[in-house]
């Protein structure tokens, strides 16, 4: 339940994860990874980024959104809520202080979500493009409509599933955006939030983040969610360490 409500918190559906106030006997609590954490492989990430460049198929914003999500690990509402003033071009930092869900701009959900992150190398070109586009449109928002107004929320980028009228056997809505992208690449469907999970797993596997550093980067208040979501994903894979270090060598 912690994991379920944490995902709801990430999606902006609730204001607070109240399940942290509940104590359950750990002997009966199910242990292991949250089934909703299904990170993409590096090959899949590269395919998604390359194919999503086709704006006429997948929409104007999907490619740049994925470039930031895969390389920064921010939640969807945090990315959609970014403004030009949040980017420090000189220091290459991005400040996160708001989220945008269902057309409403809100402050970050917890003090831990209010954070400043270094812009990762893989994300830099996407931020540069968005800044230039925002200046062209005279918009405060990195992700905006052509008139400069902010997007409604991640739905504006994610698109829609195919929906059919069973009685008339006609299509009411066609695949678009994220759904169409996965379909065209023959990649099994996963929620778009798995871009964030992919960043976390690959960051931990790289050995360049400690668990605490990743928790800070993602905006988690404790290591609990990191262990819950990602420990099993990286436990069966080698993590690079400097084996030449002797922790107890006399100095």
N, C-alpha and C positions, 0 to 999 in steps of 0.2 A: 504493500500500500504506500510506503514511503516513495518508492520509485514511480508508481502510477501518478500520485499527486504532485511529485516533483516535475514530471513531464507536463502535467496540466498547468503548473506554475510557469514553466518555460513557455508554454503556448499562450499564456496570458488569460487562461480561463478562470483562474482563481487568484486571489490576492495573497494568500498565505498557505503554506503547507502545514495544516494543523496536525497531521499524523505524527509529527515529532513530539507532540505532547502525549502520545499514546505509548505505553510500554507493553510489549508482548513477550511471553516466555520464549527465549531464543531456541529452546529445544524443539519447539513445534513450528518455528518460523522457517520458511523455505529459504535455503541459502543458494547463492549462485547469481548468475548474470540475469539482468532484466532481458526478457525475450525481445523487447522492442529495440534493443541496441544491436543493430546489424550493420556494422561499418562496411564501407565499400573497399574493395582492393585498390591498390595503386593503379593497376591497369584500368579498372572501371572509372576511377577518378579522372584519369587522362582522357578516356573516351567521352565521358560526360562533358568535360570542359571543352573539348574540341568540337563535338557535335553541337553543343549549345550555342556556338558562334552563329548558327544559322537563325538569325532573328526573325526571318520571315516565317519560320516554322514554329519557333518556340517562344517568341516574344522578345521584346527589347531588353528586358532586365534579367532574364534567367541566367545568362552567361556570367555577368558581373556579380550577381548574387552568389552563384556557386563558387566563383573565384575567391570571394571573401569568406564564405562559410567554410569551405574546405581548408583554407589557410589561416583562419583566425579563430574558429570554434565558437563564434558568437551565436546566440539564439536568433531565430528568425525575426522576432519582434524588435530585438536590439539592432539588427542590421537595417531593417526598414525604417527605424527611428533615427538613424544617423543624420546629422546635419553638417554642413560645410565647416562650421566653427568647431566641430569636434575633432577635426584633423589638424595636427601640428605638422606642417610640411617640413619645417626645419629640423625638428627633433625626431620626425617619423614616429609619431605616437597618435593613438586614437583614444578619445575619452568617451566612455559609455555612461550616460546619465538618464536615459529615457528609453521607453519602448513604445511601439505603435501596434495596437491590436484593435480590430473592428472599427477602424477610423478614428480611434481615440488615442491621443498622446498622453502618456503617463510617465511618472518617474519610475526609476528602477524599483523592483519589488523588495529588495533588501539592501542593507548597507554594503554587502559583499558584491552585489551586482553593479554598484557604482564604482567603476574602476577605470584605470588608464593602462592601455596595453601598447607594447611596441608593435609596430606594423611589420609583420613577417615578410621576408623577401618575396615569397610567392604571391602575396596579396598586394604588393606595392603598385603594380601596373594597373590593377583594377581600381584602386583608390584614385590614382592619377586620372584615369579616364572619367570616373564619376565626378571628380572635382571640375574638370574641364566642361563636362556636360551640364553640370549645375550652373556654372558661370554663363554658359550659352543661354540657358533658359532663365537666368536671373532667379534661381531658386535657392532657398535655404537648405533644401533636402538633397541628399545624395541620390536617393531613389525617388523620382517624382514623375508625374504625368507631364505631357508636353507643355501644359500651361504653368508648370512649376509647382503645382499643388502636390502634397504628399500622397502616397499610395494609400489604399484602404487598409490593407495588411498583407500578409504573405499570400493570401488567396489571389491577389492581383498578379503574382508571379507564378504561383504553383499551378494555376489553370484548373482544369476540371477533368473528371473521369467521364468515360462514355456512359450515358444513361439512355436506356431504351424503354419505350412504351410496350409492355408485354402484350397488351391487347391488340395494338395495331402493328406491332413489330417494326416500329419506326424509331429512329434515333432522335432523342430530345436534346442531348448534349453530346458533343464529340470530344474525344481525347484532345487535350491541349496542354501546353506548358510542360511541367515536370512529368506528368503522366505520359504524354506523347514521347518525350525524350527517352524515358526508360523503355517504353514499348518499342521504339525504333531501334534501340541498341540491344534489344532482347536481354535486358537486365531485369531480374525479378524485382517486383515492386517493393520499395521501402519508402517509408515516410521521409520527407525532405529534411526532417530534423536529424537524420542519420549523417548528414554532412558534418554536423557538429560532433557527433560521436566518432566519425572517421578521423577528424582532426585530433581528438583526444587520444584515441588508440595509437595512431601513428606517431604522435608526439611522445607518448610514453615508450613506445617501442624503440624510438630513435635514441633514447638515453639522454636526450638534451633537456628533459623535464623531470624533476622529481614529482612524486605524487602531490606534494604540497604546492609546488609551483603550478602544476596543472589545475589543481583546485582553485588557486588564485586566478589563473588565467580564465577559467570558465565561469568564475563568479560564484563558486560554492563556498559556503561558510565553514565546511569541515571536510575531512577526508572521507566521510561515510559514503557520500554519493559516488566518489571516485572509485572506491573499492567495490561498491555495489554494482556499478555500471561496467567498469573496465578491467578490474583485476583479472577476471577469468579470460578476457580477450587477449591479454598480453602474457599470461602465465605460461602458456605452452609455446611461446616464441622467444627466441634469443633476444636479449637486450644488451646492447653494446656497453661494455664496461672496460675500464683500464685494468687488465689483469696483472700489470706490473707493480701495482700498488701493494705494499705490505703494511697493513693497518697497524701492526704492532712492532714495526721496526724501530730499534733504539735510535734516538737522535743525539 
